[in-house]
Amino acid sequence: MARAVHALHQQNTVHLDLKPANVLLRGDGSAVLLDFGLSCHAHYPDLLAEQLRKAVGSPAWIAPEQVVGVRGDPRSDIFAVGVMLYQLCTGRLPFGEPQTSAGLRQRLWVDPVPPRKIKPVLPAWLQEVVMRCLEPEAAQRYPSAAHLAFDLTHPLQVAITERGTNVTGTRFRTHFKRWLKAAGMHYKPSPIPSSQQIEEVPIVMVAVPHMDVTDVTLYSLRQGVARALGTRPGARLACVTVISSASTSASIEEKSETNVHRRHLSTLRQWAQPLDHPGHQTSYHVLESGDVAQALLDYARGNNVSVIVMGAATHGLKTQRFVATVPIKVAMDAPCTIILVKQALPFELLGESAPGGASDAAGYSDSGSETVRVRKPYADNDVPFNSATASRKPCDNAASFISREGFTMKGNVAAIVLILLGSFFLLGNLGLINISLAELFKTWWPVILIAVGISLLFTRENRNSNRPKD
């Protein structure tokens, strides 16, 4: 039902009369919304708001802002969903069925009885979700129905506050403050609804790799996520990593599904710690699948993800023209915006070597050169870096880059010459061209030349794509 409401809000429409009679459930679990007689569309005149200055809707499910005549806020539908959830959990309506305007206005300052006081067996996370939907102020509710659906789908990721643990009810002092504030609330023009508000509170999913990943990639990925979140306080971040089903074992304790998931969840929390912000809610998820791209796409579709952030493949760049990598597969079929992040480190930090650099550091290094540690700007550990380039000036690094690119070009030319020479002799042996030198080579010699040339070409291409930039 929450997903159906989110789909409606994406079309710039607010229902404003959600109740059990207006919701049909299909056999596959999806919901269908009915009766749009009181709905409001952002791109068309709201005739009901022009004619009436009082509450319009079903008394038991109407939102507090609707009581004072505010229409067009998508969070009003979230309040109605909360009323239905409360009714499903407790068997009663949270505010009864008031018939007078004074009875309707009580929901502007009064909280319903906590569900766990009525049904103690209810989990704290469920009460947290229900009571957040029923907040008198719209700004305190879920910013969009997609966020509500996310919490209902992942109950273990719900952040439990006092709303979820309270079983005594709201204090009189809080009710009195709300009453004073509600005394001055009257009709207000309807805000611009739905799609624009949803765009300000996106669900951002970041795919964090766990194999063959460097600190440079993790740093760049975190910077990309920070830019995607921006300063939007209602945005939610979902950190996702995909592991193979073969990485778990039921017979080995260290490889048990629980232990493996715990290790990966701990790694995700450590990676996302610098992104922690009071206005952003972060959740962590470990998926098991043999197809990484499909697992990420299914997660994005099932959780109404707005933006996908993932690292761009940096190896086998020429091979990617023929074989689709995980980022390319996700980009082709993604149901939302996707951001591919390339590896990058701040240039001013590349020459800052730490004292007492270790010569046995593991990581990127040129053959035969010494490596030292430089301070990373994003974690407590150090990252190895080539001492031959750590103290160079920008012009020296540029000269090194040009000379290295020239050497790479020569190697590629040699490989291409071998391939052409082998093809030349092969055509001579097959009789397609008339040349006497072909008699000096048997049929298997051209094949060897072609194989060596192709191997040399791709080996050099992979080696240079994995080498860090100066």
Secondary structure, 3 states (H helix, E strand, C coil): CHHHHHHHHCCCEECCCCCHHHEEECCCCCEEECCCCCCEECCCCCHHHHHCCCCCCCCCCCCHHHHCCCCCCCHHHHHHHHHHHHHHHHCCCCCCCCCCHHHHHHHHCCCCCCHHHHCCCCCHHHHHHHHHHCCCCHHHCCCCHHHHHHHHHCHHHCCCCHHHHCCCCCCHHHHHHHHHHHHCCCCCCCCCCCHHHHHCCCEEEEECCCCCCCHHHHHHHHHHHHHHHCCCCCCEEEEEEEECHHHCCCCCCCCCHHHHHHHHHHHHHHHHHHHCCCCCEEEEEEEECCCHHHHHHHHHHHCCCCEEEEECCCCCCCHHHCCCCHHHHHHHHCCCEEEEECCCCCHHHCCCECCCCCCCCCCCCCCCCCEEEEECCCCCCEEEEEHHHHCCCHHHHHHHHHHHHHHHHHHHHHHHHHHHHHHHHHHHHCCCCCCHHHHHCCCHHHHHHHHHHHHHHHHHHHHHHCCCCC
